């Protein structure tokens, strides 16, 4: 479950600068590699699970704040119209 304060942080970012929030596994991984990640959301119900495994490994290695939730929770937090396997909030 994604903490309410994290959801609020994503909401504030969407209201002020939509380019600070990205949804989708590929976009999330690109932004992690660019070194701009602040918070990462990872779907615990991603199908297949291997889709988000590299993201989970990378955030642990780089010590980036990360939380697990459902694809629906992540989509809501990121302002995405469809379920998302991952989302990221940039610095």
PDB file of N, CA, C and O in Angstrom:
ATOM      1  N   UNK A   1       0.834  -1.181   0.000  1.00  0.00           N
ATOM      2  CA  UNK A   1       0.000   0.000   0.000  1.00  0.00           C
ATOM      3  C   UNK A   1       0.884   1.253   0.000  1.00  0.00           C
ATOM      4  O   UNK A   1       1.885   1.332   0.712  1.00  0.00           O
ATOM      5  N   UNK A   2       0.494   2.195  -0.795  1.00  0.00           N
ATOM      6  CA  UNK A   2       1.253   3.439  -0.923  1.00  0.00           C
ATOM      7  C   UNK A   2       0.789   4.409   0.165  1.00  0.00           C
ATOM      8  O   UNK A   2      -0.409   4.673   0.277  1.00  0.00           O
ATOM      9  N   UNK A   3       1.708   4.941   0.964  1.00  0.00           N
ATOM     10  CA  UNK A   3       1.330   5.878   2.027  1.00  0.00           C
ATOM     11  C   UNK A   3       0.645   7.135   1.470  1.00  0.00           C
ATOM     12  O   UNK A   3       0.948   7.584   0.364  1.00  0.00           O
ATOM     13  N   UNK A   4      -0.263   7.678   2.242  1.00  0.00           N
ATOM     14  CA  UNK A   4      -1.020   8.867   1.825  1.00  0.00           C
ATOM     15  C   UNK A   4      -0.106  10.058   1.541  1.00  0.00           C
ATOM     16  O   UNK A   4      -0.354  10.815   0.602  1.00  0.00           O
ATOM     17  N   UNK A   5       0.950  10.232   2.343  1.00  0.00           N
ATOM     18  CA  UNK A   5       1.839  11.363   2.114  1.00  0.00           C
ATOM     19  C   UNK A   5       2.560  11.261   0.769  1.00  0.00           C
ATOM     20  O   UNK A   5       2.874  12.280   0.155  1.00  0.00           O
ATOM     21  N   UNK A   6       2.822  10.046   0.314  1.00  0.00           N
ATOM     22  CA  UNK A   6       3.457   9.852  -0.991  1.00  0.00           C
ATOM     23  C   UNK A   6       2.450  10.187  -2.094  1.00  0.00           C
ATOM     24  O   UNK A   6       2.794  10.838  -3.080  1.00  0.00           O
ATOM     25  N   UNK A   7       1.218   9.741  -1.921  1.00  0.00           N
ATOM     26  CA  UNK A   7       0.171  10.068  -2.899  1.00  0.00           C
ATOM     27  C   UNK A   7      -0.003  11.588  -3.002  1.00  0.00           C
ATOM     28  O   UNK A   7      -0.177  12.132  -4.092  1.00  0.00           O
ATOM     29  N   UNK A   8       0.046  12.255  -1.854  1.00  0.00           N
ATOM     30  CA  UNK A   8      -0.075  13.716  -1.833  1.00  0.00           C
ATOM     31  C   UNK A   8       1.086  14.385  -2.573  1.00  0.00           C
ATOM     32  O   UNK A   8       0.897  15.369  -3.288  1.00  0.00           O
ATOM     33  N   UNK A   9       2.275  13.841  -2.392  1.00  0.00           N
ATOM     34  CA  UNK A   9       3.448  14.409  -3.062  1.00  0.00           C
ATOM     35  C   UNK A   9       3.310  14.290  -4.582  1.00  0.00           C
ATOM     36  O   UNK A   9       3.644  15.223  -5.312  1.00  0.00           O
ATOM     37  N   UNK A  10       2.819  13.142  -5.055  1.00  0.00           N
ATOM     38  CA  UNK A  10       2.580  12.958  -6.483  1.00  0.00           C
ATOM     39  C   UNK A  10       1.496  13.933  -6.957  1.00  0.00           C
ATOM     40  O   UNK A  10       1.627  14.541  -8.019  1.00  0.00           O
ATOM     41  N   UNK A  11       0.427  14.079  -6.169  1.00  0.00           N
ATOM     42  CA  UNK A  11      -0.673  14.969  -6.532  1.00  0.00           C
ATOM     43  C   UNK A  11      -0.190  16.416  -6.666  1.00  0.00           C
ATOM     44  O   UNK A  11      -0.538  17.105  -7.625  1.00  0.00           O
ATOM     45  N   UNK A  12       0.614  16.872  -5.700  1.00  0.00           N
ATOM     46  CA  UNK A  12       1.138  18.239  -5.748  1.00  0.00           C
ATOM     47  C   UNK A  12       2.023  18.442  -6.972  1.00  0.00           C
ATOM     48  O   UNK A  12       1.967  19.487  -7.621  1.00  0.00           O
ATOM     49  N   UNK A  13       2.838  17.436  -7.284  1.00  0.00           N
ATOM     50  CA  UNK A  13       3.713  17.529  -8.456  1.00  0.00           C
ATOM     51  C   UNK A  13       2.890  17.630  -9.738  1.00  0.00           C
ATOM     52  O   UNK A  13       3.228  18.406 -10.632  1.00  0.00           O
ATOM     53  N   UNK A  14       1.821  16.855  -9.831  1.00  0.00           N
ATOM     54  CA  UNK A  14       0.962  16.902 -11.014  1.00  0.00           C
ATOM     55  C   UNK A  14       0.289  18.265 -11.161  1.00  0.00           C
ATOM     56  O   UNK A  14       0.095  18.751 -12.275  1.00  0.00           O
ATOM     57  N   UNK A  15      -0.061  18.873 -10.044  1.00  0.00           N
ATOM     58  CA  UNK A  15      -0.717  20.174 -10.083  1.00  0.00           C
ATOM     59  C   UNK A  15       0.232  21.295 -10.489  1.00  0.00           C
ATOM     60  O   UNK A  15      -0.183  22.256 -11.136  1.00  0.00           O
ATOM     61  N   UNK A  16       1.509  21.178 -10.113  1.00  0.00           N
ATOM     62  CA  UNK A  16       2.464  22.252 -10.383  1.00  0.00           C
ATOM     63  C   UNK A  16       3.276  22.043 -11.664  1.00  0.00           C
ATOM     64  O   UNK A  16       3.493  22.985 -12.426  1.00  0.00           O
ATOM     65  N   UNK A  17       3.721  20.811 -11.895  1.00  0.00           N
ATOM     66  CA  UNK A  17       4.574  20.537 -13.062  1.00  0.00           C
ATOM     67  C   UNK A  17       4.410  19.083 -13.481  1.00  0.00           C
ATOM     68  O   UNK A  17       5.038  18.191 -12.911  1.00  0.00           O
ATOM     69  N   UNK A  18       3.563  18.848 -14.481  1.00  0.00           N
ATOM     70  CA  UNK A  18       3.250  17.485 -14.905  1.00  0.00           C
ATOM     71  C   UNK A  18       4.456  16.717 -15.439  1.00  0.00           C
ATOM     72  O   UNK A  18       4.406  15.490 -15.523  1.00  0.00           O
ATOM     73  N   UNK A  19       5.526  17.398 -15.797  1.00  0.00           N
ATOM     74  CA  UNK A  19       6.701  16.705 -16.321  1.00  0.00           C
ATOM     75  C   UNK A  19       7.525  16.058 -15.206  1.00  0.00           C
ATOM     76  O   UNK A  19       8.519  15.388 -15.489  1.00  0.00           O
ATOM     77  N   UNK A  20       7.131  16.248 -13.949  1.00  0.00           N
ATOM     78  CA  UNK A  20       7.846  15.635 -12.831  1.00  0.00           C
ATOM     79  C   UNK A  20       7.319  14.248 -12.507  1.00  0.00           C
ATOM     80  O   UNK A  20       7.903  13.550 -11.678  1.00  0.00           O
ATOM     81  N   UNK A  21       6.222  13.832 -13.143  1.00  0.00           N
ATOM     82  CA  UNK A  21       5.627  12.524 -12.871  1.00  0.00           C
ATOM     83  C   UNK A  21       5.535  11.739 -14.178  1.00  0.00           C
ATOM     84  O   UNK A  21       5.029  12.232 -15.186  1.00  0.00           O
ATOM     85  N   UNK A  22       6.033  10.515 -14.135  1.00  0.00           N
ATOM     86  CA  UNK A  22       5.992   9.643 -15.304  1.00  0.00           C
ATOM     87  C   UNK A  22       5.437   8.290 -14.887  1.00  0.00           C
ATOM     88  O   UNK A  22       5.706   7.819 -13.782  1.00  0.00           O
ATOM     89  N   UNK A  23       4.660   7.661 -15.771  1.00  0.00           N
ATOM     90  CA  UNK A  23       4.093   6.346 -15.499  1.00  0.00           C
ATOM     91  C   UNK A  23       4.560   5.366 -16.570  1.00  0.00           C
ATOM     92  O   UNK A  23       4.817   5.744 -17.713  1.00  0.00           O
ATOM     93  N   UNK A  24       4.665   4.104 -16.177  1.00  0.00           N
ATOM     94  CA  UNK A  24       5.085   3.048 -17.091  1.00  0.00           C
ATOM     95  C   UNK A  24       6.453   2.515 -16.718  1.00  0.00           C
ATOM     96  O   UNK A  24       7.324   3.256 -16.262  1.00  0.00           O
ATOM     97  N   UNK A  25       6.626   1.229 -16.918  1.00  0.00           N
ATOM     98  CA  UNK A  25       7.875   0.569 -16.532  1.00  0.00           C
ATOM     99  C   UNK A  25       9.081   1.103 -17.313  1.00  0.00           C
ATOM    100  O   UNK A  25      10.134   1.362 -16.730  1.00  0.00           O
ATOM    101  N   UNK A  26       8.929   1.264 -18.616  1.00  0.00           N
ATOM    102  CA  UNK A  26      10.064   1.727 -19.429  1.00  0.00           C
ATOM    103  C   UNK A  26      10.465   3.162 -19.080  1.00  0.00           C
ATOM    104  O   UNK A  26      11.648   3.461 -18.915  1.00  0.00           O
ATOM    105  N   UNK A  27       9.477   4.037 -18.970  1.00  0.00           N
ATOM    106  CA  UNK A  27       9.771   5.433 -18.616  1.00  0.00           C
ATOM    107  C   UNK A  27      10.415   5.513 -17.235  1.00  0.00           C
ATOM    108  O   UNK A  27      11.357   6.277 -17.024  1.00  0.00           O
ATOM    109  N   UNK A  28       9.903   4.726 -16.307  1.00  0.00           N
ATOM    110  CA  UNK A  28      10.447   4.728 -14.943  1.00  0.00           C
ATOM    111  C   UNK A  28      11.902   4.305 -14.957  1.00  0.00           C
ATOM    112  O   UNK A  28      12.740   4.945 -14.321  1.00  0.00           O
ATOM    113  N   UNK A  29      12.210   3.242 -15.669  1.00  0.00           N
ATOM    114  CA  UNK A  29      13.593   2.760 -15.714  1.00  0.00           C
ATOM    115  C   UNK A  29      14.512   3.790 -16.370  1.00  0.00           C
ATOM    116  O   UNK A  29      15.638   3.985 -15.913  1.00  0.00           O
ATOM    117  N   UNK A  30      14.054   4.446 -17.423  1.00  0.00           N
ATOM    118  CA  UNK A  30      14.861   5.486 -18.079  1.00  0.00           C
ATOM    119  C   UNK A  30      15.185   6.624 -17.112  1.00  0.00           C
ATOM    120  O   UNK A  30      16.319   7.097 -17.045  1.00  0.00           O
ATOM    121  N   UNK A  31      14.174   7.048 -16.372  1.00  0.00           N
ATOM    122  CA  UNK A  31      14.377   8.155 -15.437  1.00  0.00           C
ATOM    123  C   UNK A  31      15.274   7.746 -14.263  1.00  0.00           C
ATOM    124  O   UNK A  31      16.043   8.567 -13.764  1.00  0.00           O
ATOM    125  N   UNK A  32      15.187   6.508 -13.826  1.00  0.00           N
ATOM    126  CA  UNK A  32      16.083   6.018 -12.765  1.00  0.00           C
ATOM    127  C   UNK A  32      17.522   6.086 -13.256  1.00  0.00           C
ATOM    128  O   UNK A  32      18.410   6.550 -12.541  1.00  0.00           O
ATOM    129  N   UNK A  33      17.747   5.619 -14.486  1.00  0.00           N
ATOM    130  CA  UNK A  33      19.098   5.633 -15.057  1.00  0.00           C
ATOM    131  C   UNK A  33      19.621   7.051 -15.260  1.00  0.00           C
ATOM    132  O   UNK A  33      20.831   7.274 -15.231  1.00  0.00           O
ATOM    133  N   UNK A  34      18.724   8.005 -15.465  1.00  0.00           N
ATOM    134  CA  UNK A  34      19.166   9.384 -15.673  1.00  0.00           C
ATOM    135  C   UNK A  34      19.579  10.050 -14.361  1.00  0.00           C
ATOM    136  O   UNK A  34      20.168  11.131 -14.371  1.00  0.00           O
ATOM    137  N   UNK A  35      19.270   9.402 -13.226  1.00  0.00           N
ATOM    138  CA  UNK A  35      19.670   9.929 -11.924  1.00  0.00           C
ATOM    139  C   UNK A  35      18.752  10.995 -11.370  1.00  0.00           C
ATOM    140  O   UNK A  35      19.131  11.728 -10.457  1.00  0.00           O
ATOM    141  N   UNK A  36      17.541  11.094 -11.913  1.00  0.00           N
ATOM    142  CA  UNK A  36      16.620  12.148 -11.493  1.00  0.00           C
ATOM    143  C   UNK A  36      15.497  11.643 -10.594  1.00  0.00           C
ATOM    144  O   UNK A  36      14.577  12.400 -10.284  1.00  0.00           O
ATOM    145  N   UNK A  37      15.549  10.398 -10.173  1.00  0.00           N
ATOM    146  CA  UNK A  37      14.452   9.804  -9.417  1.00  0.00           C
ATOM    147  C   UNK A  37      14.419  10.282  -7.973  1.00  0.00           C
ATOM    148  O   UNK A  37      15.443  10.338  -7.293  1.00  0.00           O
ATOM    149  N   UNK A  38      13.212  10.627  -7.522  1.00  0.00           N
ATOM    150  CA  UNK A  38      13.007  10.998  -6.124  1.00  0.00           C
ATOM    151  C   UNK A  38      12.248   9.876  -5.413  1.00  0.00           C
ATOM    152  O   UNK A  38      12.678   9.384  -4.370  1.00  0.00           O
ATOM    153  N   UNK A  39      11.107   9.478  -5.998  1.00  0.00           N
ATOM    154  CA  UNK A  39      10.295   8.399  -5.445  1.00  0.00           C
ATOM    155  C   UNK A  39       9.820   7.506  -6.594  1.00  0.00           C
ATOM    156  O   UNK A  39       9.430   7.997  -7.653  1.00  0.00           O
ATOM    157  N   UNK A  40       9.858   6.195  -6.373  1.00  0.00           N
ATOM    158  CA  UNK A  40       9.416   5.235  -7.380  1.00  0.00           C
ATOM    159  C   UNK A  40       8.284   4.390  -6.799  1.00  0.00           C
ATOM    160  O   UNK A  40       8.363   3.929  -5.661  1.00  0.00           O
ATOM    161  N   UNK A  41       7.239   4.193  -7.587  1.00  0.00           N
ATOM    162  CA  UNK A  41       6.145   3.313  -7.218  1.00  0.00           C
ATOM    163  C   UNK A  41       6.210   2.076  -8.091  1.00  0.00           C
ATOM    164  O   UNK A  41       6.377   2.177  -9.307  1.00  0.00           O
ATOM    165  N   UNK A  42       6.080   0.906  -7.475  1.00  0.00           N
ATOM    166  CA  UNK A  42       6.217  -0.360  -8.197  1.00  0.00           C
ATOM    167  C   UNK A  42       4.976  -1.210  -7.942  1.00  0.00           C
ATOM    168  O   UNK A  42       4.542  -1.358  -6.800  1.00  0.00           O
ATOM    169  N   UNK A  43       4.411  -1.766  -9.007  1.00  0.00           N
ATOM    170  CA  UNK A  43       3.206  -2.585  -8.891  1.00  0.00           C
ATOM    171  C   UNK A  43       3.540  -3.979  -8.393  1.00  0.00           C
ATOM    172  O   UNK A  43       4.364  -4.685  -8.974  1.00  0.00           O
ATOM    173  N   UNK A  44       2.888  -4.361  -7.310  1.00  0.00           N
ATOM    174  CA  UNK A  44       3.086  -5.704  -6.778  1.00  0.00           C
ATOM    175  C   UNK A  44       2.268  -6.725  -7.564  1.00  0.00           C
ATOM    176  O   UNK A  44       2.479  -7.930  -7.420  1.00  0.00           O
ATOM    177  N   UNK A  45       1.333  -6.252  -8.397  1.00  0.00           N
ATOM    178  CA  UNK A  45       0.506  -7.143  -9.199  1.00  0.00           C
ATOM    179  C   UNK A  45       0.836  -7.049 -10.697  1.00  0.00           C
ATOM    180  O   UNK A  45      -0.005  -7.340 -11.547  1.00  0.00           O
ATOM    181  N   UNK A  46       2.065  -6.641 -11.001  1.00  0.00           N
ATOM    182  CA  UNK A  46       2.484  -6.544 -12.407  1.00  0.00           C
ATOM    183  C   UNK A  46       2.488  -7.937 -13.032  1.00  0.00           C
ATOM    184  O   UNK A  46       2.828  -8.928 -12.385  1.00  0.00           O
ATOM    185  N   UNK A  47       2.100  -7.985 -14.307  1.00  0.00           N
ATOM    186  CA  UNK A  47       2.056  -9.263 -14.994  1.00  0.00           C
ATOM    187  C   UNK A  47       2.766  -9.134 -16.334  1.00  0.00           C
ATOM    188  O   UNK A  47       2.277  -8.410 -17.200  1.00  0.00           O
ATOM    189  N   UNK A  48       3.864  -9.783 -16.541  1.00  0.00           N
ATOM    190  CA  UNK A  48       4.563 -10.693 -15.632  1.00  0.00           C
ATOM    191  C   UNK A  48       5.371  -9.924 -14.584  1.00  0.00           C
ATOM    192  O   UNK A  48       5.742  -8.772 -14.804  1.00  0.00           O
ATOM    193  N   UNK A  49       5.639 -10.561 -13.454  1.00  0.00           N
ATOM    194  CA  UNK A  49       6.415  -9.905 -12.398  1.00  0.00           C
ATOM    195  C   UNK A  49       7.811  -9.477 -12.859  1.00  0.00           C
ATOM    196  O   UNK A  49       8.385  -8.530 -12.320  1.00  0.00           O
ATOM    197  N   UNK A  50       8.340 -10.167 -13.840  1.00  0.00           N
ATOM    198  CA  UNK A  50       9.673  -9.839 -14.369  1.00  0.00           C
ATOM    199  C   UNK A  50       9.708  -8.436 -14.984  1.00  0.00           C
ATOM    200  O   UNK A  50      10.784  -7.873 -15.185  1.00  0.00           O
ATOM    201  N   UNK A  51       8.554  -7.885 -15.277  1.00  0.00           N
ATOM    202  CA  UNK A  51       8.470  -6.537 -15.832  1.00  0.00           C
ATOM    203  C   UNK A  51       9.013  -5.495 -14.860  1.00  0.00           C
ATOM    204  O   UNK A  51       9.651  -4.529 -15.279  1.00  0.00           O
ATOM    205  N   UNK A  52       8.765  -5.683 -13.574  1.00  0.00           N
ATOM    206  CA  UNK A  52       9.191  -4.692 -12.578  1.00  0.00           C
ATOM    207  C   UNK A  52      10.384  -5.136 -11.744  1.00  0.00           C
ATOM    208  O   UNK A  52      10.895  -4.350 -10.945  1.00  0.00           O
ATOM    209  N   UNK A  53      10.837  -6.362 -11.906  1.00  0.00           N
ATOM    210  CA  UNK A  53      11.983  -6.853 -11.137  1.00  0.00           C
ATOM    211  C   UNK A  53      13.221  -5.986 -11.331  1.00  0.00           C
ATOM    212  O   UNK A  53      13.865  -5.646 -10.338  1.00  0.00           O
ATOM    213  N   UNK A  54      13.591  -5.609 -12.554  1.00  0.00           N
ATOM    214  CA  UNK A  54      14.771  -4.752 -12.717  1.00  0.00           C
ATOM    215  C   UNK A  54      14.609  -3.390 -12.041  1.00  0.00           C
ATOM    216  O   UNK A  54      15.585  -2.828 -11.545  1.00  0.00           O
ATOM    217  N   UNK A  55      13.401  -2.864 -12.017  1.00  0.00           N
ATOM    218  CA  UNK A  55      13.149  -1.577 -11.360  1.00  0.00           C
ATOM    219  C   UNK A  55      13.383  -1.720  -9.859  1.00  0.00           C
ATOM    220  O   UNK A  55      14.054  -0.892  -9.243  1.00  0.00           O
ATOM    221  N   UNK A  56      12.821  -2.782  -9.276  1.00  0.00           N
ATOM    222  CA  UNK A  56      12.985  -3.017  -7.838  1.00  0.00           C
ATOM    223  C   UNK A  56      14.460  -3.188  -7.473  1.00  0.00           C
ATOM    224  O   UNK A  56      14.912  -2.680  -6.447  1.00  0.00           O
ATOM    225  N   UNK A  57      15.200  -3.897  -8.305  1.00  0.00           N
ATOM    226  CA  UNK A  57      16.631  -4.091  -8.046  1.00  0.00           C
ATOM    227  C   UNK A  57      17.399  -2.775  -8.139  1.00  0.00           C
ATOM    228  O   UNK A  57      18.266  -2.491  -7.313  1.00  0.00           O
ATOM    229  N   UNK A  58      17.074  -1.985  -9.142  1.00  0.00           N
ATOM    230  CA  UNK A  58      17.787  -0.727  -9.371  1.00  0.00           C
ATOM    231  C   UNK A  58      17.547   0.282  -8.249  1.00  0.00           C
ATOM    232  O   UNK A  58      18.478   0.969  -7.829  1.00  0.00           O
ATOM    233  N   UNK A  59      16.307   0.380  -7.757  1.00  0.00           N
ATOM    234  CA  UNK A  59      16.034   1.334  -6.682  1.00  0.00           C
ATOM    235  C   UNK A  59      16.716   0.930  -5.387  1.00  0.00           C
ATOM    236  O   UNK A  59      17.104   1.789  -4.595  1.00  0.00           O
ATOM    237  N   UNK A  60      16.864  -0.362  -5.167  1.00  0.00           N
ATOM    238  CA  UNK A  60      17.579  -0.828  -3.976  1.00  0.00           C
ATOM    239  C   UNK A  60      19.061  -0.510  -4.084  1.00  0.00           C
ATOM    240  O   UNK A  60      19.678  -0.058  -3.120  1.00  0.00           O
ATOM    241  N   UNK A  61      19.629  -0.747  -5.256  1.00  0.00           N
ATOM    242  CA  UNK A  61      21.056  -0.476  -5.475  1.00  0.00           C
ATOM    243  C   UNK A  61      21.349   1.012  -5.330  1.00  0.00           C
ATOM    244  O   UNK A  61      22.329   1.398  -4.694  1.00  0.00           O
ATOM    245  N   UNK A  62      20.493   1.849  -5.924  1.00  0.00           N
ATOM    246  CA  UNK A  62      20.718   3.296  -5.912  1.00  0.00           C
ATOM    247  C   UNK A  62      20.124   3.989  -4.684  1.00  0.00           C
ATOM    248  O   UNK A  62      20.214   5.209  -4.541  1.00  0.00           O
ATOM    249  N   UNK A  63      19.515   3.193  -3.803  1.00  0.00           N
ATOM    250  CA  UNK A  63      18.920   3.705  -2.553  1.00  0.00           C
ATOM    251  C   UNK A  63      17.923   4.833  -2.810  1.00  0.00           C
ATOM    252  O   UNK A  63      17.996   5.906  -2.211  1.00  0.00           O
ATOM    253  N   UNK A  64      16.989   4.554  -3.720  1.00  0.00           N
ATOM    254  CA  UNK A  64      15.921   5.496  -4.063  1.00  0.00           C
ATOM    255  C   UNK A  64      14.674   5.091  -3.273  1.00  0.00           C
ATOM    256  O   UNK A  64      14.359   3.905  -3.171  1.00  0.00           O
ATOM    257  N   UNK A  65      13.973   6.070  -2.720  1.00  0.00           N
ATOM    258  CA  UNK A  65      12.730   5.787  -1.996  1.00  0.00           C
ATOM    259  C   UNK A  65      11.750   5.100  -2.947  1.00  0.00           C
ATOM    260  O   UNK A  65      11.514   5.566  -4.062  1.00  0.00           O
ATOM    261  N   UNK A  66      11.189   3.988  -2.487  1.00  0.00           N
ATOM    262  CA  UNK A  66      10.251   3.256  -3.338  1.00  0.00           C
ATOM    263  C   UNK A  66       9.158   2.614  -2.494  1.00  0.00           C
ATOM    264  O   UNK A  66       9.352   2.289  -1.323  1.00  0.00           O
ATOM    265  N   UNK A  67       8.003   2.442  -3.132  1.00  0.00           N
ATOM    266  CA  UNK A  67       6.844   1.874  -2.462  1.00  0.00           C
ATOM    267  C   UNK A  67       6.150   0.918  -3.411  1.00  0.00           C
ATOM    268  O   UNK A  67       6.210   1.074  -4.631  1.00  0.00           O
ATOM    269  N   UNK A  68       5.489  -0.075  -2.833  1.00  0.00           N
ATOM    270  CA  UNK A  68       4.753  -1.050  -3.624  1.00  0.00           C
ATOM    271  C   UNK A  68       3.258  -0.820  -3.454  1.00  0.00           C
ATOM    272  O   UNK A  68       2.788  -0.493  -2.364  1.00  0.00           O
ATOM    273  N   UNK A  69       2.522  -0.993  -4.537  1.00  0.00           N
ATOM    274  CA  UNK A  69       1.072  -0.845  -4.524  1.00  0.00           C
ATOM    275  C   UNK A  69       0.490  -1.586  -5.717  1.00  0.00           C
ATOM    276  O   UNK A  69       1.213  -2.272  -6.441  1.00  0.00           O
ATOM    277  N   UNK A  70      -0.788  -1.453  -5.917  1.00  0.00           N
ATOM    278  CA  UNK A  70      -1.420  -2.100  -7.068  1.00  0.00           C
ATOM    279  C   UNK A  70      -1.267  -1.204  -8.306  1.00  0.00           C
ATOM    280  O   UNK A  70      -0.948  -0.020  -8.201  1.00  0.00           O
ATOM    281  N   UNK A  71      -1.500  -1.792  -9.455  1.00  0.00           N
ATOM    282  CA  UNK A  71      -1.408  -1.024 -10.699  1.00  0.00           C
ATOM    283  C   UNK A  71      -2.429   0.109 -10.716  1.00  0.00           C
ATOM    284  O   UNK A  71      -2.155   1.185 -11.248  1.00  0.00           O
ATOM    285  N   UNK A  72      -3.593  -0.127 -10.143  1.00  0.00           N
ATOM    286  CA  UNK A  72      -4.644   0.898 -10.091  1.00  0.00           C
ATOM    287  C   UNK A  72      -4.213   2.043  -9.174  1.00  0.00           C
ATOM    288  O   UNK A  72      -4.376   3.210  -9.531  1.00  0.00           O
ATOM    289  N   UNK A  73      -3.662   1.726  -7.990  1.00  0.00           N
ATOM    290  CA  UNK A  73      -3.177   2.756  -7.063  1.00  0.00           C
ATOM    291  C   UNK A  73      -2.110   3.621  -7.718  1.00  0.00           C
ATOM    292  O   UNK A  73      -2.120   4.846  -7.592  1.00  0.00           O
ATOM    293  N   UNK A  74      -1.199   2.973  -8.412  1.00  0.00           N
ATOM    294  CA  UNK A  74      -0.097   3.686  -9.060  1.00  0.00           C
ATOM    295  C   UNK A  74      -0.629   4.604 -10.158  1.00  0.00           C
ATOM    296  O   UNK A  74      -0.185   5.745 -10.288  1.00  0.00           O
ATOM    297  N   UNK A  75      -1.573   4.107 -10.941  1.00  0.00           N
ATOM    298  CA  UNK A  75      -2.165   4.924 -12.005  1.00  0.00           C
ATOM    299  C   UNK A  75      -2.846   6.160 -11.421  1.00  0.00           C
ATOM    300  O   UNK A  75      -2.696   7.260 -11.952  1.00  0.00           O
ATOM    301  N   UNK A  76      -3.586   5.985 -10.341  1.00  0.00           N
ATOM    302  CA  UNK A  76      -4.253   7.128  -9.698  1.00  0.00           C
ATOM    303  C   UNK A  76      -3.231   8.138  -9.201  1.00  0.00           C
ATOM    304  O   UNK A  76      -3.388   9.340  -9.413  1.00  0.00           O
ATOM    305  N   UNK A  77      -2.192   7.658  -8.545  1.00  0.00           N
ATOM    306  CA  UNK A  77      -1.167   8.557  -7.994  1.00  0.00           C
ATOM    307  C   UNK A  77      -0.461   9.331  -9.099  1.00  0.00           C
ATOM    308  O   UNK A  77      -0.116  10.500  -8.925  1.00  0.00           O
ATOM    309  N   UNK A  78      -0.248   8.673 -10.238  1.00  0.00           N
ATOM    310  CA  UNK A  78       0.502   9.282 -11.336  1.00  0.00           C
ATOM    311  C   UNK A  78      -0.389  10.019 -12.340  1.00  0.00           C
ATOM    312  O   UNK A  78       0.110  10.589 -13.310  1.00  0.00           O
ATOM    313  N   UNK A  79      -1.688  10.008 -12.112  1.00  0.00           N
ATOM    314  CA  UNK A  79      -2.591  10.686 -13.040  1.00  0.00           C
ATOM    315  C   UNK A  79      -2.675  10.005 -14.381  1.00  0.00           C
ATOM    316  O   UNK A  79      -2.894  10.660 -15.400  1.00  0.00           O
ATOM    317  N   UNK A  80      -2.505   8.702 -14.396  1.00  0.00           N
ATOM    318  CA  UNK A  80      -2.511   7.909 -15.626  1.00  0.00           C
ATOM    319  C   UNK A  80      -3.909   7.307 -15.832  1.00  0.00           C
ATOM    320  O   UNK A  80      -4.503   6.813 -14.874  1.00  0.00           O
ATOM    321  N   UNK A  81      -4.444   7.337 -17.057  1.00  0.00           N
ATOM    322  CA  UNK A  81      -5.799   6.844 -17.296  1.00  0.00           C
ATOM    323  C   UNK A  81      -5.939   5.316 -17.280  1.00  0.00           C
ATOM    324  O   UNK A  81      -7.059   4.804 -17.260  1.00  0.00           O
ATOM    325  N   UNK A  82      -4.829   4.591 -17.289  1.00  0.00           N
ATOM    326  CA  UNK A  82      -4.915   3.124 -17.265  1.00  0.00           C
ATOM    327  C   UNK A  82      -3.921   2.563 -16.250  1.00  0.00           C
ATOM    328  O   UNK A  82      -2.987   3.260 -15.852  1.00  0.00           O
ATOM    329  N   UNK A  83      -4.113   1.309 -15.827  1.00  0.00           N
ATOM    330  CA  UNK A  83      -3.216   0.716 -14.830  1.00  0.00           C
ATOM    331  C   UNK A  83      -1.749   0.812 -15.257  1.00  0.00           C
ATOM    332  O   UNK A  83      -1.417   0.647 -16.431  1.00  0.00           O
ATOM    333  N   UNK A  84      -0.886   1.083 -14.285  1.00  0.00           N
ATOM    334  CA  UNK A  84       0.539   1.252 -14.583  1.00  0.00           C
ATOM    335  C   UNK A  84       1.385   0.332 -13.704  1.00  0.00           C
ATOM    336  O   UNK A  84       1.129   0.194 -12.508  1.00  0.00           O
ATOM    337  N   UNK A  85       2.391  -0.291 -14.306  1.00  0.00           N
ATOM    338  CA  UNK A  85       3.277  -1.195 -13.574  1.00  0.00           C
ATOM    339  C   UNK A  85       4.259  -0.438 -12.696  1.00  0.00           C
ATOM    340  O   UNK A  85       4.767  -0.978 -11.713  1.00  0.00           O
ATOM    341  N   UNK A  86       4.527   0.817 -13.053  1.00  0.00           N
ATOM    342  CA  UNK A  86       5.468   1.623 -12.267  1.00  0.00           C
ATOM    343  C   UNK A  86       5.227   3.100 -12.563  1.00  0.00           C
ATOM    344  O   UNK A  86       4.657   3.469 -13.589  1.00  0.00           O
ATOM    345  N   UNK A  87       5.679   3.926 -11.632  1.00  0.00           N
ATOM    346  CA  UNK A  87       5.610   5.380 -11.820  1.00  0.00           C
ATOM    347  C   UNK A  87       6.756   5.994 -11.051  1.00  0.00           C
ATOM    348  O   UNK A  87       7.303   5.390 -10.129  1.00  0.00           O
ATOM    349  N   UNK A  88       7.114   7.213 -11.447  1.00  0.00           N
ATOM    350  CA  UNK A  88       8.249   7.869 -10.829  1.00  0.00           C
ATOM    351  C   UNK A  88       7.968   9.352 -10.631  1.00  0.00           C
ATOM    352  O   UNK A  88       7.316   9.993 -11.455  1.00  0.00           O
ATOM    353  N   UNK A  89       8.468   9.876  -9.534  1.00  0.00           N
ATOM    354  CA  UNK A  89       8.428  11.305  -9.247  1.00  0.00           C
ATOM    355  C   UNK A  89       9.861  11.786  -9.322  1.00  0.00           C
ATOM    356  O   UNK A  89      10.745  11.248  -8.654  1.00  0.00           O
ATOM    357  N   UNK A  90      10.088  12.807 -10.141  1.00  0.00           N
ATOM    358  CA  UNK A  90      11.443  13.315 -10.339  1.00  0.00           C
ATOM    359  C   UNK A  90      11.798  14.392  -9.326  1.00  0.00           C
ATOM    360  O   UNK A  90      10.926  15.033  -8.739  1.00  0.00           O
ATOM    361  N   UNK A  91      13.092  14.573  -9.138  1.00  0.00           N
ATOM    362  CA  UNK A  91      13.602  15.597  -8.200  1.00  0.00           C
ATOM    363  C   UNK A  91      13.274  16.979  -8.695  1.00  0.00           C
ATOM    364  O   UNK A  91      13.619  17.966  -8.045  1.00  0.00           O
TER     365      UNK A  91
END
